[in-house]
């Protein structure tokens, strides 16, 4: 089994907990359902995933595996909403492009 795919699956279950969707996981990992099912089955046998209240969740072993990997901070949720405050540019405010006149255009001999 591919370790990278295993870490993607562990990161998904860590992030979405009980609100997971296997169709969404399949789309995010880019693997077919039958292969995803094989991965989940093997990860259950390796105790990286477990069932709690009839839901698949990441186990302590899976958390440790993810924590000591290069994908420890990997997240499926985009943080762009936090970066951009949602303020819209005022329509009466002029937007000045920095160093616009210094750019060379086709036909410009500078």
Backbone as ProteinMPNN parsed JSONL, in Angstrom:
{"seq_chain_A": "XXXXXXXXXXXXXXXXXXXXXXXXXXXXXXXXXXXXXXXXXXXXXXXXXXXXXXXXXXXXXXXXXXXXXXXXXXXXXXXXXXXXXXXXXXXXXXXXXXXXXXXXXXXXXX", "coords_chain_A": {"N_chain_A": [[0.84, -1.19, 0.0], [0.407, 2.267, -0.668], [2.146, 4.641, 1.104], [1.746, 7.424, 1.089], [-0.941, 7.725, 0.245], [-2.173, 6.464, 2.37], [-1.547, 8.291, 4.421], [-2.957, 10.513, 3.481], [-5.572, 9.572, 3.768], [-5.673, 9.183, 6.559], [-5.311, 11.86, 7.39], [-7.65, 12.946, 6.39], [-9.693, 11.633, 7.923], [-8.908, 12.496, 10.439], [-9.446, 15.211, 10.252], [-12.186, 15.508, 9.466], [-13.616, 13.875, 11.154], [-16.546, 12.558, 12.449], [-18.081, 13.506, 10.428], [-17.48, 12.635, 7.934], [-17.356, 11.73, 4.414], [-17.394, 9.186, 2.202], [-17.471, 9.342, -0.572], [-16.594, 11.94, -0.998], [-14.02, 11.675, 0.074], [-12.966, 9.85, -1.754], [-12.946, 11.444, -4.069], [-11.148, 13.444, -3.271], [-8.772, 12.026, -2.856], [-8.454, 10.788, -5.274], [-8.699, 8.131, -6.032], [-10.223, 4.999, -7.05], [-13.346, 3.585, -5.744], [-13.182, 0.802, -5.024], [-10.465, 0.431, -4.571], [-10.033, 2.307, -2.564], [-11.614, 1.137, -0.596], [-10.094, -1.16, -0.127], [-7.777, 0.026, 0.946], [-8.827, 1.186, 3.313], [-9.684, -1.123, 4.635], [-7.206, -2.48, 5.042], [-5.965, -0.578, 6.651], [-7.598, -0.682, 8.866], [-6.97, -3.236, 9.781], [-4.337, -2.786, 10.472], [-4.7, -1.214, 12.628], [-4.831, 1.554, 12.362], [-7.102, 2.872, 11.715], [-10.384, 2.784, 13.143], [-13.547, 1.484, 14.329], [-16.04, 3.421, 15.816], [-18.992, 3.7, 17.439], [-20.319, 2.717, 15.139], [-19.092, 4.209, 13.162], [-16.373, 5.156, 11.091], [-13.239, 6.026, 12.365], [-10.204, 7.79, 13.153], [-7.576, 6.114, 14.806], [-5.59, 5.97, 17.85], [-3.105, 4.977, 17.156], [-3.108, 5.618, 14.442], [-3.171, 8.408, 14.632], [-0.665, 8.896, 15.79], [0.976, 7.888, 13.764], [0.426, 9.728, 11.749], [1.214, 12.081, 13.027], [3.98, 11.823, 13.257], [4.789, 11.996, 10.67], [5.565, 13.539, 7.46], [3.298, 14.864, 6.77], [1.986, 16.02, 8.845], [0.786, 18.529, 9.382], [-1.054, 18.732, 7.361], [-3.986, 19.793, 5.66], [-7.323, 19.507, 4.526], [-9.158, 21.485, 4.316], [-9.474, 24.649, 3.003], [-7.603, 27.494, 3.872], [-8.041, 29.98, 2.9], [-10.196, 31.638, 3.387], [-9.657, 32.671, 5.876], [-7.384, 34.141, 5.376], [-8.144, 36.151, 3.596], [-10.104, 38.803, 4.427], [-12.642, 39.281, 3.538], [-13.458, 41.761, 2.924], [-14.607, 44.013, 0.524], [-13.227, 45.754, -2.26], [-13.417, 49.21, -2.333], [-15.561, 50.959, -4.547], [-15.159, 53.582, -5.337], [-12.547, 54.032, -4.82], [-9.254, 54.399, -5.985], [-7.208, 52.084, -7.612], [-3.882, 51.627, -7.481], [-1.302, 50.503, -9.469], [1.728, 49.19, -8.67], [4.945, 50.094, -9.861], [4.199, 50.04, -12.518], [4.818, 51.544, -14.81], [7.419, 50.818, -15.275], [7.495, 48.367, -16.454], [8.223, 46.417, -19.308], [6.814, 46.502, -22.466], [5.583, 44.86, -25.413], [7.214, 45.972, -28.278], [8.184, 48.19, -27.025], [11.056, 50.049, -26.613], [12.684, 50.312, -24.453]], "CA_chain_A": [[0.0, 0.0, 0.0], [1.143, 3.518, -0.788], [2.154, 5.393, 2.373], [1.183, 8.759, 0.855], [-2.4, 7.595, 0.234], [-2.551, 6.181, 3.762], [-1.483, 9.543, 5.179], [-4.084, 11.337, 3.034], [-6.782, 9.026, 4.399], [-5.595, 9.513, 7.989], [-5.538, 13.302, 7.537], [-9.074, 13.18, 6.137], [-10.479, 11.205, 9.085], [-8.57, 13.374, 11.561], [-10.049, 16.526, 10.072], [-13.64, 15.504, 9.338], [-14.143, 13.074, 12.264], [-17.762, 11.81, 12.136], [-18.791, 14.144, 9.312], [-16.8, 12.229, 6.706], [-18.139, 11.238, 3.297], [-16.458, 8.381, 1.432], [-17.43, 9.872, -1.934], [-15.719, 13.112, -0.921], [-12.669, 11.157, 0.271], [-12.552, 9.28, -3.04], [-12.638, 12.555, -4.971], [-9.967, 14.16, -2.787], [-7.586, 11.202, -3.036], [-8.352, 10.44, -6.684], [-8.618, 6.681, -6.247], [-11.545, 4.387, -7.163], [-13.946, 3.07, -4.509], [-12.712, -0.531, -4.635], [-9.112, 0.585, -4.021], [-10.226, 2.999, -1.285], [-12.116, 0.122, 0.337], [-8.941, -1.995, 0.243], [-6.936, 0.824, 1.845], [-9.489, 1.306, 4.62], [-9.639, -2.454, 5.26], [-5.839, -2.717, 5.497], [-5.687, 0.353, 7.755], [-8.314, -1.222, 10.027], [-6.173, -4.374, 10.282], [-3.116, -2.228, 11.074], [-5.176, -0.42, 13.776], [-4.724, 3.001, 12.136], [-8.496, 3.306, 11.743], [-11.215, 1.915, 13.975], [-14.973, 1.822, 14.374], [-16.626, 3.935, 17.059], [-20.426, 3.943, 17.227], [-20.575, 2.391, 13.733], [-18.462, 5.209, 12.299], [-14.92, 4.995, 10.972], [-12.496, 7.168, 12.904], [-8.762, 7.571, 13.273], [-7.208, 5.58, 16.121], [-4.393, 6.571, 18.452], [-1.99, 4.551, 16.303], [-3.188, 6.432, 13.23], [-2.767, 9.784, 14.985], [0.794, 8.898, 15.96], [1.551, 7.716, 12.427], [0.28, 11.014, 11.058], [1.968, 13.096, 13.75], [5.406, 11.662, 12.989], [5.02, 12.003, 9.224], [5.745, 14.847, 6.855], [1.976, 15.435, 6.512], [1.4, 16.305, 10.156], [-0.038, 19.744, 9.337], [-1.849, 18.757, 6.137], [-5.4, 20.064, 5.877], [-8.159, 19.527, 3.33], [-9.953, 22.708, 4.315], [-8.686, 25.797, 2.564], [-7.506, 28.576, 4.839], [-8.128, 31.251, 2.184], [-11.202, 32.491, 4.009], [-9.027, 33.362, 6.991], [-6.387, 35.066, 4.846], [-8.868, 37.292, 3.054], [-11.113, 39.164, 5.421], [-13.958, 39.386, 2.936], [-13.75, 43.145, 2.579], [-14.576, 44.305, -0.899], [-12.553, 46.989, -2.625], [-14.381, 50.294, -2.541], [-15.648, 51.284, -5.97], [-14.668, 54.93, -5.621], [-11.132, 54.088, -4.486], [-8.401, 54.116, -7.126], [-6.222, 51.032, -7.374], [-2.623, 51.988, -8.129], [-0.412, 49.378, -9.716], [3.108, 49.581, -8.391], [5.976, 49.89, -10.863], [3.542, 49.758, -13.79], [5.512, 52.198, -15.918], [8.734, 50.216, -15.457], [7.373, 47.112, -17.181], [8.469, 46.524, -20.741], [5.738, 45.966, -23.29], [6.019, 44.544, -26.773], [7.419, 47.163, -29.087], [8.832, 49.209, -26.228], [12.505, 49.913, -26.839], [13.427, 50.502, -23.218]], "C_chain_A": [[0.881, 1.248, 0.0], [1.008, 4.329, 0.506], [1.51, 6.771, 2.226], [-0.347, 8.718, 0.887], [-2.901, 7.298, 1.643], [-2.566, 7.464, 4.588], [-2.593, 10.501, 4.766], [-5.386, 10.881, 3.698], [-6.797, 9.347, 5.895], [-5.874, 10.995, 8.231], [-7.012, 13.634, 7.327], [-9.913, 12.815, 7.354], [-10.142, 12.022, 10.332], [-9.331, 14.693, 11.463], [-11.581, 16.506, 10.102], [-14.35, 14.677, 10.4], [-15.396, 12.307, 11.84], [-18.548, 12.421, 10.981], [-18.144, 13.785, 7.976], [-17.799, 11.745, 5.659], [-17.164, 10.473, 2.401], [-16.387, 8.811, -0.032], [-16.505, 11.082, -1.993], [-14.26, 12.678, -0.759], [-12.124, 10.572, -1.027], [-12.156, 10.38, -4.018], [-11.357, 13.269, -4.56], [-8.676, 13.349, -2.973], [-7.389, 10.787, -4.491], [-8.2, 8.955, -6.95], [-10.033, 6.105, -6.311], [-12.028, 3.799, -5.831], [-13.361, 1.727, -4.087], [-11.288, -0.476, -4.073], [-9.172, 1.295, -2.672], [-10.704, 2.022, -0.218], [-10.978, -0.79, 0.8], [-8.015, -1.26, 1.213], [-7.543, 0.887, 3.24], [-9.454, -0.025, 5.358], [-8.25, -2.756, 5.814], [-5.478, -1.812, 6.681], [-6.438, -0.049, 9.017], [-7.511, -2.373, 10.641], [-4.905, -3.893, 10.974], [-3.428, -1.326, 12.261], [-4.924, 1.08, 13.611], [-6.105, 3.652, 12.122], [-9.272, 2.319, 12.597], [-12.668, 2.35, 13.869], [-15.326, 2.328, 15.764], [-18.058, 4.319, 16.764], [-20.796, 3.792, 15.754], [-20.047, 3.425, 12.747], [-16.963, 4.926, 12.257], [-14.261, 6.241, 11.55], [-11.021, 6.783, 13.022], [-8.456, 7.098, 14.696], [-5.979, 6.31, 16.651], [-3.149, 6.205, 17.634], [-1.945, 5.379, 15.023], [-2.773, 7.868, 13.481], [-1.25, 9.883, 15.147], [1.504, 8.766, 14.61], [1.525, 9.034, 11.653], [1.143, 12.091, 11.709], [3.463, 13.022, 13.44], [5.725, 11.611, 11.499], [5.219, 13.433, 8.734], [4.407, 15.546, 6.575], [1.249, 15.772, 7.813], [0.431, 17.487, 10.109], [-0.933, 19.821, 8.113], [-3.323, 18.959, 6.469], [-6.136, 20.077, 4.55], [-8.944, 20.823, 3.221], [-9.053, 23.877, 3.97], [-8.73, 26.89, 3.611], [-7.634, 29.943, 4.169], [-9.148, 32.194, 2.809], [-10.618, 33.287, 5.174], [-8.031, 34.407, 6.508], [-7.05, 36.334, 4.322], [-10.046, 37.592, 3.969], [-12.516, 39.267, 4.842], [-14.342, 40.814, 2.602], [-13.651, 43.322, 1.076], [-13.884, 45.637, -1.118], [-13.601, 48.045, -2.903], [-14.367, 50.721, -3.998], [-15.13, 52.674, -6.292], [-13.175, 55.087, -5.299], [-10.297, 53.665, -5.701], [-7.372, 53.061, -6.732], [-4.973, 51.375, -8.165], [-1.748, 50.747, -8.264], [1.01, 49.864, -9.511], [4.021, 49.204, -9.548], [5.399, 49.55, -12.231], [4.326, 50.324, -14.958], [6.873, 51.583, -16.189], [8.676, 48.912, -16.247], [7.593, 47.356, -18.666], [7.338, 45.83, -21.492], [6.308, 45.643, -24.66], [6.149, 45.839, -27.58], [8.09, 48.29, -28.33], [10.334, 48.992, -26.331], [13.312, 50.122, -25.572], [14.037, 49.259, -22.733]], "O_chain_A": [[1.959, 1.268, 0.595], [-0.097, 4.657, 0.939], [0.812, 7.233, 3.128], [-0.976, 9.585, 1.493], [-3.934, 7.821, 2.061], [-3.493, 7.694, 5.365], [-3.12, 11.229, 5.607], [-6.194, 11.701, 4.133], [-7.832, 9.741, 6.432], [-6.59, 11.348, 9.168], [-7.559, 14.503, 8.006], [-10.758, 13.603, 7.778], [-11.002, 12.218, 11.191], [-9.802, 15.224, 12.468], [-12.201, 17.388, 10.697], [-15.571, 14.768, 10.534], [-15.311, 11.47, 10.941], [-19.589, 11.887, 10.6], [-18.246, 14.536, 7.006], [-18.936, 11.397, 5.977], [-16.206, 11.058, 1.895], [-15.343, 8.658, -0.666], [-15.724, 11.226, -2.933], [-13.368, 13.251, -1.386], [-10.957, 10.775, -1.362], [-11.149, 10.262, -4.716], [-10.563, 13.657, -5.417], [-7.613, 13.919, -3.219], [-6.271, 10.467, -4.896], [-7.64, 8.557, -7.972], [-10.949, 6.654, -5.698], [-11.237, 3.549, -4.921], [-13.073, 1.53, -2.907], [-10.946, -1.262, -3.189], [-8.45, 0.933, -1.744], [-10.254, 2.073, 0.926], [-10.905, -1.151, 1.974], [-7.528, -1.845, 2.18], [-6.851, 0.666, 4.234], [-9.222, -0.06, 6.566], [-8.128, -3.237, 6.941], [-4.773, -2.232, 7.598], [-5.969, 0.215, 10.124], [-7.386, -2.473, 11.862], [-4.446, -4.504, 11.939], [-2.518, -0.734, 12.842], [-4.815, 1.801, 14.602], [-6.259, 4.823, 12.468], [-8.871, 1.165, 12.755], [-12.975, 3.438, 13.384], [-14.949, 1.724, 16.768], [-18.308, 5.181, 15.921], [-21.498, 4.632, 15.192], [-20.519, 3.497, 11.612], [-16.364, 4.514, 13.25], [-14.671, 7.366, 11.264], [-10.659, 5.607, 12.993], [-9.008, 7.619, 15.665], [-5.406, 7.162, 15.971], [-2.255, 7.031, 17.447], [-0.874, 5.79, 14.577], [-2.104, 8.482, 12.65], [-0.632, 10.845, 14.692], [2.5, 9.441, 14.348], [2.495, 9.395, 10.988], [1.734, 12.918, 11.016], [4.134, 14.052, 13.368], [6.827, 11.22, 11.117], [5.064, 14.397, 9.484], [4.398, 16.712, 6.181], [0.019, 15.798, 7.85], [-0.63, 17.444, 10.732], [-1.517, 20.871, 7.846], [-3.845, 18.382, 7.423], [-5.628, 20.601, 3.559], [-9.349, 21.209, 2.125], [-7.999, 24.067, 4.577], [-9.787, 27.176, 4.173], [-7.364, 30.964, 4.802], [-8.98, 33.413, 2.764], [-11.021, 34.421, 5.431], [-7.851, 35.441, 7.152], [-6.58, 37.444, 4.571], [-10.875, 36.724, 4.242], [-13.486, 39.333, 5.597], [-15.419, 41.062, 2.061], [-12.717, 42.834, 0.441], [-13.945, 46.532, -0.275], [-14.565, 47.798, -3.629], [-13.306, 50.834, -4.613], [-14.701, 52.921, -7.419], [-12.611, 56.165, -5.49], [-10.615, 52.676, -6.362], [-6.754, 53.134, -5.67], [-5.009, 51.408, -9.395], [-1.494, 50.038, -7.29], [1.433, 50.846, -10.121], [3.887, 48.133, -10.139], [6.036, 48.849, -13.018], [4.483, 49.662, -15.984], [7.435, 51.815, -17.259], [9.715, 48.406, -16.669], [7.189, 48.387, -19.204], [6.964, 44.701, -21.172], [7.392, 46.103, -25.016], [5.263, 46.693, -27.543], [8.527, 49.262, -28.946], [10.821, 47.875, -26.155], [14.541, 50.107, -25.631], [14.699, 49.26, -21.696]]}, "name": "protein", "num_of_chains": 1, "seq": "XXXXXXXXXXXXXXXXXXXXXXXXXXXXXXXXXXXXXXXXXXXXXXXXXXXXXXXXXXXXXXXXXXXXXXXXXXXXXXXXXXXXXXXXXXXXXXXXXXXXXXXXXXXXXX"}
